[in-house]
């Protein structure tokens, strides 16, 4: 699977997901192929974090393993 950098207007998440599915490689295949950057299909848009401010901190559960 080849992921190229594209502008926001040209980005098609569905086609990138389909291309990943067709390789049958999944995330392990990406790591084995030497990917050095997290593919865009696995990242949330920055607007989610910018618009919500600090409120997203409260949605992450704290698990004490000690």
C-alpha positions as CSV (number, residue, x, y, z in Angstrom):
1,X,0.0,0.0,0.0
2,X,1.4,3.4,-1.0
3,X,0.2,6.3,0.9
4,X,0.9,9.7,-0.6
5,X,0.6,13.1,1.0
6,X,-2.5,14.8,-0.3
7,X,-4.4,18.0,0.4
8,X,-7.5,17.9,2.6
9,X,-9.8,18.4,-0.4
10,X,-8.3,15.3,-2.2
11,X,-8.2,13.0,0.8
12,X,-10.4,9.9,0.5
13,X,-10.4,7.9,3.7
14,X,-12.6,5.1,2.3
15,X,-10.3,4.4,-0.6
16,X,-7.2,4.3,1.7
17,X,-9.0,1.9,4.0
18,X,-10.0,-0.3,1.1
19,X,-6.4,-0.3,-0.1
20,X,-5.2,-1.4,3.3
21,X,-7.9,-4.1,3.5
22,X,-6.9,-5.5,0.1
23,X,-3.2,-5.9,1.1
24,X,-4.3,-8.2,4.0
25,X,-1.3,-6.9,5.8
26,X,-3.0,-4.8,8.5
27,X,-0.9,-2.7,11.0
28,X,1.7,-5.4,11.4
29,X,2.3,-5.3,7.6
30,X,2.8,-1.6,7.7
31,X,5.4,-1.9,10.5
32,X,7.2,-4.7,8.7
33,X,7.3,-2.6,5.5
34,X,9.2,0.1,7.4
35,X,6.6,2.8,7.6
36,X,8.1,5.8,9.4
37,X,5.0,8.0,9.7
38,X,1.5,7.0,11.0
39,X,-0.8,6.8,8.0
40,X,-3.5,9.4,7.8
41,X,-6.3,6.8,8.1
42,X,-5.3,6.2,11.7
43,X,-5.2,9.8,12.8
44,X,-8.0,12.0,14.1
45,X,-8.4,15.4,12.5
46,X,-6.8,18.2,14.5
47,X,-10.0,20.1,14.6
48,X,-11.3,17.6,17.1
49,X,-8.6,18.4,19.6
50,X,-8.5,22.1,19.0
51,X,-12.2,22.8,19.2
52,X,-12.7,20.7,22.4
53,X,-10.0,22.5,24.4
54,X,-9.1,20.7,27.6
55,X,-12.3,18.8,27.9
56,X,-10.9,15.8,26.2
57,X,-8.6,15.1,29.1
58,X,-11.6,14.1,31.2
59,X,-12.7,11.5,28.7
60,X,-9.5,9.4,29.1
61,X,-9.9,6.9,31.9
62,X,-7.2,6.6,34.5
63,X,-6.2,3.0,35.4
64,X,-4.1,2.4,38.4
65,X,-2.1,-0.8,38.0
66,X,-0.2,-0.4,41.3
